[in-house]
Amino acid sequence: MGAGELQPGQPLPPMRELARSLGVNPNTVAAAYRTLRERGVIETAGRRGSRVRAKPATTGREFIRVDVPEGVRDVSDGNPDPALLPALGPVFAAAAEAGDREPVLYGHASLDPELARVARAELDADGVPEGPVAVTSGSLDAMERVLAAHLKPGDAVAVEDPGWGSLLDLVPALGLRTVAVGVDDQGPRPEDVRRVLEAGARALVVTDRAQNPTGAAVGATRARALRSVLRDHPGTLLIEDDHGHGIVDLPLHPLAGTTGNWALVRSAAKACGPDLRLAVLTGDPVTLDRVRGRQRLGPGWVSRISQRAVARLWSGGAVDTRAVAEVYRRRREALLGALAEHGVTGFGRSGMNVWIPVPDETGAVARLLHAGWAVAPGARFRLSAPPGIRITVSTLGEDDVGPLAAAVAAAVGPGAGPLRSYV
């Protein structure tokens, strides 16, 4: 493969057949295939055998980005507005003082009781089914642990397309296969979900609100339709990502509990700061028991000091979630409105990003860079979805909106094409 003799998508010979032709033990070939699969070079599709991946799973989508020259405004990074993040010094000082009085040692509980109480109360208020709580080092850490707890190499995972680039990298890195589910303003399209589950997908990952990159949010009607599909496939592992918690003014419509194994994860990154590296995870008892058991054999636990700090942030009024959500909504809608005035279709029902379908992604990114704006190439977020660009509105001021919309219009042209709607 390294010599280029095997092409992407080319099937590999059965292990026993290859072992006979090479004159080696089949276990040797099996070990080699396992290593290649773990490194993301090949993928396995059950009885259909193994084949060369289109690109190694370690080829991170984060590297598909634009280098931002000096003087160019960066609206590509997906970060929250630093001005809207709470001060961390006071809450960490208080958390550290509590740790000084009663140090956390080996063998102590891994979960801070106050964080568990606060998180569970908010989950209850949002209609998330009862379940144990765990803490992980961010949303992606939680998803990796849940996927690894239930799936085996070669299993198919249904993911949103366009969707979160890090997740699109994670799935093949675990030796799993991604299958695309189309997205519109209301989230995953039920007909696509049904199709991939009937075709054998073992898991489904859904972003409830502030979907990255499209800003989709699952509404009440869409949630009912998705639950109906999932009830026909109760063996599906369901993972819900509610990273928009704290920055979105739309209600949560959880799908949790529709299938036997499920998990919902909430990150503190967008509302409180990415460097906290903390997310709260809930789910069915079997899933959470497996996640916590494996976590004990790795990092052990997430710092109780960080847990105490986040508990104070979530319960002490340090984050005015309504005000933060309103700021992001105004900035997002201002850009969408300005784009519409230029005849350009954009999408962003929630969160801090706007997705714009474009006929020529590379050309649009290059022209905008020349005009002084660095946007995120849609290739970071796509499997088979049409081209697009993502703009992060989190730091856009009123004076930025008009020039940016005009630059986008000049770069992509009017009527670049709508994201298909589900009604």
C-alpha positions in Angstrom: 0.0 0.0 0.0 2.8 2.4 0.8 4.3 1.7 -2.6 1.0 2.6 -4.3 0.4 -0.9 -5.7 -3.0 -1.1 -3.9 -5.5 1.5 -4.8 -8.1 3.1 -2.5 -11.2 0.9 -2.4 -9.3 -2.2 -3.6 -10.3 -5.3 -1.8 -7.7 -7.3 0.1 -7.5 -11.1 -0.3 -9.0 -13.3 2.4 -6.5 -13.9 5.2 -6.2 -17.6 4.7 -5.7 -17.2 1.0 -3.0 -14.6 1.6 -1.3 -16.8 4.2 -1.1 -19.7 1.8 0.3 -17.6 -1.0 3.0 -16.1 1.4 3.7 -19.4 3.2 3.0 -18.0 6.6 0.7 -18.8 9.5 -2.8 -17.3 9.1 -2.4 -15.8 12.6 0.4 -13.7 11.2 -1.8 -12.3 8.4 -4.6 -11.7 10.9 -2.3 -9.7 13.1 -1.1 -7.7 10.2 -4.7 -6.9 9.1 -5.6 -5.9 12.6 -2.6 -3.5 12.8 -3.6 -2.0 9.4 -7.2 -1.6 10.6 -6.2 0.0 13.9 -4.0 2.5 12.0 -6.9 3.3 9.7 -5.2 2.1 6.5 -7.8 -0.5 5.8 -11.4 -1.0 6.7 -13.4 -4.2 7.3 -17.0 -4.6 6.2 -18.0 -7.9 7.8 -18.5 -10.7 5.3 -17.6 -8.4 2.4 -14.0 -8.5 3.6 -11.4 -5.8 4.0 -10.4 -3.1 1.6 -8.0 -0.1 1.4 -9.4 3.1 2.8 -9.6 6.1 0.6 -7.2 7.8 3.0 -5.7 6.8 6.3 -7.9 7.5 9.3 -5.1 9.4 10.9 -5.3 12.1 8.1 -7.1 14.6 10.3 -9.7 16.9 8.8 -8.4 19.7 11.1 -5.5 20.0 8.7 -8.0 20.9 5.9 -7.8 24.6 6.9 -6.8 27.9 5.5 -3.6 29.6 6.7 -4.6 33.0 7.8 -2.2 35.7 6.6 -1.7 38.9 8.6 -4.4 41.4 8.0 -7.0 38.7 7.1 -10.1 38.4 9.4 -10.4 34.8 10.6 -14.1 33.6 10.7 -13.2 29.9 10.3 -12.1 28.6 13.7 -15.4 27.6 15.3 -14.4 29.1 18.6 -16.8 30.9 21.1 -16.4 34.6 21.6 -13.8 35.1 24.4 -15.7 38.1 25.6 -18.7 35.9 26.4 -16.8 33.3 28.4 -17.0 33.5 32.2 -14.0 34.3 34.4 -12.4 31.0 35.5 -10.0 32.4 38.2 -12.6 32.7 41.0 -14.2 29.3 40.5 -10.9 27.5 40.2 -9.6 29.3 43.3 -12.7 28.2 45.3 -12.4 24.6 43.9 -8.7 24.5 44.8 -9.4 25.7 48.3 -11.9 22.9 48.7 -9.3 20.5 47.4 -6.8 21.8 50.0 -9.2 21.2 52.8 -10.1 17.7 51.6 -7.6 16.4 49.0 -8.9 13.9 46.4 -6.7 10.7 46.6 -6.6 7.4 44.9 -9.6 5.4 45.7 -11.9 8.4 46.2 -15.0 8.9 44.2 -14.3 10.0 40.6 -17.5 12.1 40.3 -18.0 15.4 42.2 -21.4 15.1 43.9 -22.3 18.8 43.3 -21.5 18.5 39.5 -23.6 15.3 39.4 -26.5 17.0 41.1 -26.4 20.1 39.0 -26.0 18.2 35.7 -28.7 15.7 36.5 -31.2 18.5 37.5 -30.6 20.2 34.2 -31.0 17.0 32.3 -34.2 16.2 34.1 -35.5 19.7 33.3 -34.8 19.0 29.6 -36.6 15.7 29.6 -33.5 13.4 29.4 -34.4 10.0 30.8 -33.0 9.0 34.2 -29.6 7.5 34.1 -26.2 7.5 35.8 -23.7 10.4 35.2 -20.1 10.3 34.3 -17.5 13.0 33.4 -15.1 12.8 30.4 -12.4 15.0 28.9 -14.7 16.6 26.4 -17.4 15.4 24.0 -15.1 13.5 21.6 -13.6 11.6 24.5 -17.1 10.6 25.6 -18.1 9.5 22.1 -15.0 7.4 21.7 -15.6 5.6 24.9 -19.3 4.9 24.1 -18.5 3.6 20.6 -15.7 1.4 21.9 -18.0 0.1 24.7 -20.4 -1.5 22.2 -19.0 -1.8 18.7 -16.4 -3.9 17.0 -14.1 -3.1 14.0 -16.1 -3.1 10.8 -19.4 -2.0 12.3 -21.1 0.9 10.6 -21.8 4.2 12.4 -24.4 6.6 10.9 -23.1 10.2 11.1 -24.5 13.5 9.9 -23.3 14.8 6.6 -22.2 17.6 6.7 -21.1 16.9 10.3 -18.4 17.5 12.9 -15.1 16.8 11.3 -13.5 15.4 14.4 -16.2 12.8 14.7 -15.8 11.9 11.0 -12.1 11.3 11.7 -12.7 9.4 15.0 -15.0 6.7 13.6 -12.6 5.2 11.1 -9.7 5.7 13.6 -11.6 3.2 15.8 -11.8 0.7 12.9 -15.5 1.5 12.3 -17.2 2.6 9.1 -19.0 5.9 8.5 -22.3 6.0 6.7 -23.7 9.3 5.8 -27.1 10.7 6.9 -28.3 13.9 5.3 -29.0 17.0 7.4 -31.4 19.9 7.0 -32.4 22.7 9.4 -34.2 20.3 11.6 -31.4 17.8 11.9 -30.9 14.3 10.5 -33.5 13.3 7.8 -35.6 10.4 9.1 -35.7 8.8 5.7 -31.9 8.7 5.6 -31.7 7.3 9.1 -34.2 4.6 8.3 -32.3 3.7 5.2 -28.9 3.3 6.9 -30.3 1.4 9.9 -32.1 -1.0 7.6 -28.8 -1.5 5.8 -27.2 -2.6 9.0 -25.7 0.5 10.7 -25.1 -0.3 14.4 -25.0 3.2 15.8 -26.3 6.7 15.1 -24.8 10.0 16.3 -27.1 13.0 16.4 -26.3 16.6 17.2 -29.4 18.0 19.1 -28.6 21.7 18.7 -26.0 24.0 17.2 -25.0 21.3 14.7 -21.5 21.8 13.3 -21.3 23.1 10.6 -24.9 23.7 9.6 -26.5 25.1 12.8 -29.3 22.6 12.6 -31.4 21.9 15.7 -33.8 19.0 16.2 -37.3 20.3 16.6 -40.3 18.6 18.2 -41.8 17.3 15.0 -38.4 16.0 13.7 -37.7 14.4 17.1 -41.0 12.5 16.9 -40.2 11.2 13.4 -36.7 10.1 14.5 -38.0 8.3 17.6 -40.5 6.5 15.3 -37.6 5.3 13.2 -35.5 4.3 16.2 -38.3 2.3 17.8 -38.2 0.0 14.8 -34.4 -0.5 15.4 -34.2 -0.9 19.2 -30.7 -2.4 19.0 -29.2 0.8 17.7 -26.6 2.5 19.8 -27.8 6.1 20.0 -25.3 8.9 20.9 -26.6 12.5 21.2 -24.3 15.5 21.3 -25.7 18.5 23.0 -22.6 20.7 22.9 -24.8 23.7 22.3 -26.1 23.5 25.9 -25.7 27.0 27.4 -25.4 28.9 24.1 -28.6 28.0 22.3 -32.1 29.5 23.0 -34.0 26.5 21.4 -35.4 23.8 23.6 -33.8 20.3 23.7 -35.9 17.5 22.2 -34.0 14.4 23.3 -34.2 11.0 21.5 -32.6 9.3 24.5 -34.3 6.2 25.8 -35.9 5.2 22.5 -33.2 2.4 22.1 -31.8 0.0 24.6 -28.3 1.5 24.6 -28.0 5.3 24.5 -25.8 8.2 25.7 -26.2 12.0 25.8 -23.1 14.2 26.2 -22.9 17.8 27.3 -19.7 19.7 26.9 -18.7 22.8 28.9 -16.5 24.0 26.0 -18.8 26.4 24.1 -20.4 28.2 27.1 -17.5 28.1 29.6 -14.3 27.6 27.6 -12.7 24.9 25.4 -9.7 24.6 27.7 -11.8 23.1 30.5 -11.8 19.8 28.6 -14.9 18.6 30.4 -18.1 17.0 29.4 -20.9 15.3 31.3 -22.2 12.0 30.0 -25.4 10.2 30.9 -27.0 7.1 29.4 -28.3 3.6 30.1 -26.7 1.8 33.0 -24.9 -0.8 30.9 -23.3 1.9 28.7 -22.2 4.1 31.6 -20.9 1.1 33.5 -18.7 0.1 30.6 -17.5 3.6 30.0 -16.6 4.2 33.7 -14.9 0.8 34.0 -12.7 1.4 31.0 -12.0 5.0 32.2 -10.7 3.6 35.5 -8.1 1.6 33.6 -6.9 4.7 31.6 -6.9 8.2 33.0 -8.8 7.1 36.1 -10.9 10.2 36.4 -11.3 13.8 35.3 -9.8 16.3 37.8 -12.2 16.9 40.7 -10.9 20.5 40.9 -12.1 21.0 37.3 -15.4 19.3 38.1 -16.0 21.6 41.1 -15.2 24.6 39.0 -17.7 23.6 36.3 -20.3 22.9 39.0 -19.9 26.4 40.3 -20.1 27.8 36.7 -23.3 25.9 36.0 -25.0 26.6 39.3 -23.7 30.0 40.4 -25.0 32.3 37.7 -21.5 32.9 36.2 -22.9 32.2 32.8 -26.0 34.1 31.7 -27.0 31.5 29.1 -30.0 33.5 27.8 -27.9 36.5 27.2 -25.1 34.5 25.5 -27.6 32.7 23.3 -29.2 36.0 22.3 -25.9 37.5 21.3 -25.1 34.5 19.0 -28.6 34.5 17.6 -28.4 38.2 16.7 -25.0 37.8 15.0 -26.1 34.7 13.1 -29.4 36.2 11.9 -27.7 39.4 10.9 -25.3 37.6 8.6 -28.1 35.4 7.2 -30.2 38.4 6.5 -27.4 40.3 4.8 -26.6 37.2 2.7 -30.2 37.0 1.7 -30.2 40.6 0.5 -27.4 39.6 -1.9 -29.4 36.5 -3.0 -27.1 34.1 -1.2 -28.7 31.1 0.7 -27.2 30.5 4.1 -28.2 28.2 7.0 -27.8 28.6 10.7 -30.8 27.8 12.9 -28.8 27.7 16.1 -25.3 28.1 17.5 -22.4 30.1 16.3 -21.9 28.9 12.7 -23.4 29.7 9.3 -23.2 27.1 6.5 -23.3 28.3 2.9 -23.6 25.9 0.0 -21.3 26.9 -2.9 -20.8 25.6 -6.4 -17.0 25.7 -6.2 -15.7 25.3 -2.7 -12.0 25.8 -3.5 -12.6 28.9 -5.6 -14.9 30.4 -3.0 -12.4 30.0 -0.2 -9.6 31.4 -2.3 -11.6 34.4 -3.4 -12.7 35.2 0.1 -9.2 34.9 1.4 -8.1 37.4 -1.3 -10.9 39.7 -0.1 -9.7 39.6 3.5 -11.8 36.8 5.0 -10.7 33.3 6.0 -13.6 30.8 6.0 -13.6 27.1 6.8 -13.6 24.8 3.7 -16.6 22.5 3.7 -14.4 19.5 2.9 -13.6 19.4 6.7 -17.2 18.5 7.4 -18.4 16.5 4.4 -18.5 12.8 3.3 -20.7 13.0 0.2 -22.7 16.2 0.8 -22.3 19.0 -1.8 -19.6 21.7 -1.4 -20.0 24.5 1.1 -18.2 26.9 3.4 -18.6 27.5 7.1 -18.4 30.9 8.7 -18.2 31.4 12.5 -20.1 34.4 13.6 -19.1 34.4 17.3 -17.0 37.6 17.1 -18.7 39.4 14.2 -19.6 43.0 15.0 -22.3 45.0 13.4 -19.8 46.7 11.1 -18.5 43.4 9.9 -21.7 41.9 8.6 -22.3 44.0 5.5 -18.7 43.7 4.1 -18.6 40.0 4.8 -21.9 39.3 3.1 -20.9 41.3 0.1 -17.6 39.5 -0.1 -19.4 36.1 0.1 -21.8 37.2 -2.6 -19.0 38.2 -4.9 -17.1 34.9 -4.2 -20.0 32.4 -4.6 -22.6 34.2 -6.6 -26.3 34.3 -5.8 -28.5 31.2 -5.3 -25.6 28.9 -4.6 -28.2 26.2 -3.8 -30.4 25.3 -0.8 -29.8 22.6 1.7 -32.7 20.2 1.0 -35.5 20.8 3.5 -37.6 18.2 5.3 -41.1 19.4 6.0 
